[in-house]
C-alpha cells in the first residue's frame, strides 16, 4: 500500500467542500489514515512550499495558504499518489477535465482546492510536516475484500 498527503486548502474549507471531496477518495477505495484541521503559519508555509519561496509570486501563495483553516490528511491505497493526482485533475481548474475535483469545483490556478503530493519523496516530507508517526493509523476496512483482489497489494 502507498500513502500520500493531501491538503484541503482554505478555499476548499471556506466553500464547505472538504467532506464532499474526501468522500470521493473514500469512494475510490482509499483509506483515510490521518486527518486534522489546522491553521498554517508563515513558517510552515515556507517549509511546505520550500521550492517556491524565492519566486516572485510566493507572497501571494503564502497569504492564501495562511488565510484560513486547512484540513490535512493522509490517504492509503494502491498507487495512492497517482490515483489522487488523477482524481484532482490539472492544477489550473480552467484546464481540469470534468469529473476531476478541480474540473468540477475550481476555475482558478491558485484557488484549486486541494494539494496532493507529486511523488513518494514529497509525500514522505509533507506527511512529516503535518503528522507525527503515531498519528498515522493504519487499518483495513472489512469491505476491502470486495474492492480489490487479495493479490493486489
C-alpha positions in Angstrom: 0.0 0.0 0.0 1.2 3.5 -0.8 0.5 6.6 1.3 0.1 10.2 0.1 -0.5 13.5 1.7 -3.4 15.8 0.8 -4.2 19.3 2.0 -7.7 20.8 1.7 -6.8 24.4 1.1 -8.6 27.4 2.7 -10.8 27.9 -0.4 -12.0 24.3 0.0 -12.7 24.7 3.7 -14.5 28.0 3.2 -16.6 26.6 0.3 -17.6 23.7 2.6 -16.3 21.1 0.1 -14.0 19.1 2.3 -16.5 16.3 3.1 -17.7 16.0 -0.5 -14.2 15.7 -1.8 -12.9 13.4 0.9 -15.9 11.1 0.2 -14.7 10.9 -3.5 -11.4 9.5 -2.3 -13.1 7.0 0.1 -15.5 6.0 -2.7 -12.4 5.2 -4.8 -11.2 2.8 -2.1 -8.5 4.9 -0.5 -8.3 4.7 3.3 -8.0 7.8 5.5 -5.2 7.1 7.9 -4.9 10.6 9.4 -6.8 13.8 9.3 -6.7 17.1 11.2 -7.8 20.7 10.9 -5.2 23.5 11.5 -4.1 26.9 10.6 -0.8 27.0 8.5 1.7 29.5 9.9 4.0 31.5 7.6 6.9 29.3 8.9 5.0 26.0 8.0 4.1 27.6 4.6 7.8 28.2 3.9 8.6 24.6 4.8 5.8 23.1 2.7 6.4 25.3 -0.3 10.2 25.5 0.1 10.8 25.2 -3.7 8.7 28.3 -4.3 9.8 30.7 -1.6 12.2 32.6 -3.8 9.6 33.0 -6.6 8.0 36.4 -7.1 4.5 35.1 -6.6 5.3 33.3 -3.3 4.0 36.1 -1.0 0.5 35.7 -2.7 0.6 32.0 -2.2 1.7 32.4 1.5 -1.1 34.9 2.1 -3.6 32.5 0.6 -2.5 29.3 2.4 -2.3 31.1 5.8 -5.5 33.0 5.3 -7.9 30.4 6.8 -8.1 26.9 8.2 -7.0 23.9 6.2 -7.6 20.2 6.6 -4.5 17.9 6.3 -4.9 14.2 5.6 -3.0 11.1 4.7 -4.6 8.6 2.3 -3.5 5.0 1.7 -4.2 2.6 -1.1 -3.0 1.0 -4.3 -0.9 3.6 -6.3 -2.4 6.3 -3.9 -0.2 9.2 -5.2 -1.1 8.7 -8.9 -4.7 7.9 -8.1 -5.1 11.1 -6.0 -3.4 13.3 -8.6 -5.5 11.9 -11.4 -8.7 12.5 -9.4 -7.6 16.1 -8.6 -7.1 17.0 -12.3 -4.9 19.7 -13.8 -3.5 22.3 -11.4 -5.5 25.1 -13.1 -9.2 24.4 -12.7 -9.8 26.0 -16.0 -7.8 23.2 -17.7 -9.0 20.4 -15.5 -11.3 17.7 -17.1 -14.9 17.4 -16.0 -15.2 14.6 -13.4 -12.0 15.6 -11.6 -12.1 17.5 -8.4 -10.7 20.7 -10.0 -12.7 20.2 -13.2 -15.9 20.0 -11.2 -15.3 22.7 -8.5 -12.4 25.0 -9.5 -11.9 27.8 -12.1 -8.6 29.1 -10.8 -4.9 28.2 -10.9 -4.3 29.1 -7.2 -7.7 28.5 -5.7 -7.6 24.9 -6.8 -9.0 23.4 -3.6 -6.6 20.5 -2.8 -2.9 19.9 -2.8 -1.7 16.3 -3.4 1.9 15.1 -3.1 3.6 14.7 -6.5 5.8 11.7 -5.7 6.9 9.4 -2.9 9.6 11.7 -1.6 7.3 14.7 -1.4 4.6 12.5 0.3 7.1 11.5 3.0 8.3 15.0 3.5 4.8 16.5 3.6 3.4 13.8 5.9 6.2 14.5 8.4 5.5 18.3 8.3 1.9 17.8 9.4 1.7 14.5 11.3 3.7 12.6 14.0 4.2 8.9 13.1 1.8 7.8 15.9 -0.9 9.9 14.3 -1.0 7.7 11.2 -3.5 4.9 12.0 -3.4 2.1 9.5 -6.4 -0.3 9.3 -8.1 -2.5 6.8 -11.8 -2.0 6.3 -13.8 -5.1 6.2 -15.1 -4.1 2.7 -11.6 -4.3 1.2 -12.0 -7.9 0.0 -14.9 -6.6 -2.1 -12.9 -3.8 -3.6 -9.7 -5.5 -4.8 -8.3 -9.0 -5.3 -6.3 -10.5 -2.5 -3.1 -10.4 -4.6 -3.4 -6.7 -5.3 -1.0 -5.2 -2.7 
